[in-house]
């Protein structure tokens, strides 16, 4: 069933293999076994989606380090107290492992009363000090407590310990990020083991999580969304969509909120333009839409709503400001019954809660009003709906956004929110896609890859697919390969982080979506090139270019394949795609159109597939107004951009034997010529002033 009034921007149809939940003789699921195989590494980074079992993976690794690797104690660091429950006692030996995970109650500081503020920090810091002096082996605390403890006790106090940081994307290489600075000091001292875990290893502010020098010390274990969702037993389809409204969001949300679908509704912050400024009234109106209020359950605090068809549904209100009421509801949502019983609760309405680390496996729809503070937050919210649960075949995320209006004083903000929502869907499409291993042509077949009915054929552009690992081997003519160890690591592990920076680049996404005269190479070559240079200034020009090529190839291949998949969806009214292999078939179909090389990839606008969705989702007049506003802006080339064009012009001249001409019919050649002229003006101006 599709959500009323939305057009999916992203759709994944899974293979239903059941592999994600299957355990080996030690009781480890596939992701956990993969991470455990690297348990001997001093610095380990685990990138794995929500619900893949990162918490238990850490238990296996920590127990081995404590027993066999000379590590004295393990300190588990989580971003907020509610997540501390993920590291409670676990009888691992019951499922085949050689030890159980045990945390003595007084060493789980997440269960200690009081918030993590300066007033109560002292007692928790004292507790950390007492733990370090004890013979006990495991402590769980929040990021805040750990920061205070390191400040108070010093880096040296943690020697010979394992520090495991959950939700690692909260860390930043920015000097103002205290936890990031402390981890940098721990790495520099080199006396601890570090395990970092995250389901979204990028930050909404596009800041690097670690410095390149520190990041190079980590061994990365990646388990992709594609592997996780493809290995589910129940969930078959994941849809990600955005929907636009005018007027009050409350009126539009009624079209999207189905009382029969298990839903988390995130209403907007009272400080946002989407808010009516009365969050309690908004909750009441949402419940009025669902049905008639029949009181509250005294045990859980859930509202009881009688729907139009006579059923009684349970609604959890996490917006209520009364701490006693909200805490009772929150406790009921964490009870064992919430996981075991599909009918424990039906709708959850939240504002700042029920996001990262919140585990409600039955959630079928995450409905979020307004753009959130970062792409990371959107990814975390989507993760609430992607759990596998008996009978749950469809999951969806809908971002409800105010449509920009010509008379709206906040039109620029509205356009900005629209761009961010599109960026989130583009990023999720990339995150959900199989991984790409790009090579130049004729390197030969790779073991474990299926190259289609004809097999690998030298001289052709070959596409191989490994279903088990969710990975493509993709040959691309004239592709530049990275040469340094760091550049190779980036191309293998961090291409999505580069793409994240690109799709957050306001100029790139504005021009790509709304300027019909944009030359694709302005985006793929110049803007992406600048992003790579800014992100990795220490790398050689050749390595920077190799990373640029890999990033734009991954983005454009994903977008073009998804476009082919969308065009080939069935017409039987179900909205379902023809087969779970459709994305793979889409990639092969795109590849087989012509003999692809990197120049052809560079000539594709990375945002044209997203525009096709946007043009169907947004009011046509509004779309034209936004286009006019953006194309009406005169874009002046910066000196750095002009230099980038001049460098490309030299390459162009070397390949063709003549300089690019400003009168050419080829828009890219014209752009190069204009860039050369602009750079010449900058140089002349500098010479005159010098």
Secondary structure, DSSP 4 states (H G I P E B T S, - for coil): -PPTT-EEEEEEE-----GGG---TTS--HHHHHHHTTTT-SEEEEEE-TTS-HHHHHHHHHHHHHHHS---EEEEEESSGGGGGGGS-B-GGGGT-SS-B---GGGBGGGSSS-SSHHHHHHHHHHHHHHHTSS--EEEEEHHHHHHHHHHH-GGGGTTEEEEESSGGG--SSTT-HHHHHHHHHHHHT-SEEEEEESS-S-TT---SS-HHHHTTPEEEEE-HHHHHHT-SS--EEEEEEEEESS-HHHHHHHH--TTS-EEEEPPPTTSTT--S-HHHHHHHHHHHH-EEEEE-TTT--EEEE-TTS-EEEEEE-----HHHHHHHHHHHHSHHHHH-TTS-SEEEESSSS-TT---TT--EEEEES--S-HHHHHHHHHTT----TT--EEEEEEEEEPP-TT-TTHHHHHHHHHHHHHHHHHHHHHHSPEEEEE-TT--PPTT-B--TT---TTS--EEEETTTTEEEEE-BTPPPP-SHHHHHHHHH-HHHHHHHHHT-HHHHHHHHH-TT--HHIIIIIIHHHHHHHH-TTS-HHHHHHHHHHHHHHHHHHHHHHHHHHHT---SSS---S-TTHHHHHHHHHHHTS--BHHHHHTS-TTHHHHHHHHHHS-HHHHHHHHHHHHTSPPPPPHHHHHHHHHHHHHHHHHHSS---TT-SSHHHHHHHHHHHHHHHHHHHHHHH-
